[in-house]
Amino acid sequence: MAKKEKNNQEKEFKGKNLDEVISNAEHVLKLPRNKISYEVVTEKTKLFGIKTKEIVIRAWPKEELEENPVAQFLDKVLSRLPLDIKYQIKRKNDMIYLIFEGGDKHFLLQKDGSLLQAFQHILNKISPQKVQVDCDFYRKNQEKELSDYAQHIAHQVHETGRDETLDMMNPYERRIVHIAVNQVSGTTTESMGEGFLKRIKIFPVKSEAK
């Protein structure tokens, strides 16, 4: 049944490049490209005195999941909690952004946002798409604090020439540190250990002899 409905909505589009073809599909289907599924039918080069390229795609509206696993899980859990917590779901570039709201949202941020992080961990286990959760810009503020701290340590390492090893961090936190330290000249980073949590060593870059 779903396959039949898809075939009824399929249309072919042609253009000089993929971006142009998808733009045509957006205009005809009246949908943004993140809500369009497509497959390339053919990609060929034409020679009529002048070499030109043509791409043909078949496009159709994406099927919305009848039961979103993220919303389904949250509705079930939050209905059993004696708390005023609501949420909004936004999608962008195949990622789900989930924002918690409500009068009792501050409970999610207690103990360094442990409950907020727990929700993110569980939702990423059950969702086919990557999920990122936030509440009162907690994630953005934490990112800035961690980035500022990493750069502060990197400047110390650059001045003293001594290595510094940071506490255990998850992959998300380590990525922030690597990016932040990379902006401080004369220093670099290295993840140490195995498993989900690792330490990061910040150390000076030895200048090459001229």
Steps between C-alpha positions, in 0.01 A plus 500: 500500500778742598691410183192572290450839665864583441474414131195723464700797631825435313607756243810529284713813487792598278777755533867582451597405857345336806435825683309642204294182463407488869406869487262415214355218709449737795308740276275236344438292815471817711719347771843589647776260396524343848147368442577354157636153423665442164705259297726578205359340186779595266801728476643551156701737288352629177708605204334739257800701393510619863558257784209512745401290799150384589380338821160334530352414839176345616364684807206463739391636843666329795275274703446624853525224758155417627646444844803713570704292750633813674158657552347163588762435770481852647120505510499173689774603749388858563139392555621296798711776654335741749675788326399779261742419218417542133710479187534620141650296218678662207675330210795629303746319272381154611546589866233532768526798734292461815435799727356443848267763648251534785479621858714215638766496230763608754501144638664390176794731565580394857826314571670638189208410276527127574130436426519699177802298390323177598208589274737569212683169551176297505341684207807439284464131573141480378501758219608421142624863480753674722333689786630811674314626807512838672324705766540872573808511273676268745693324225613825337615642835683178589672497162625856552624429854684186388645675196621796709651264759681296233646814342609626843689177565645506148641851558659376825655207315634733233657729761645234731582230246351239734231248401160509669255210519128573542238291679301221337268622224245351263544525117282811476707686765829383351403638160440845654842490670684389185344784299566761771866405551558492126437876501793561739826511308785282621279238665321182402296221659489124528229270637627246751344174611237265363124480519228764507674731749854615430742763623649767277863600516584855395865543412727746318589452135872481449608759246695363205863596479561753226 
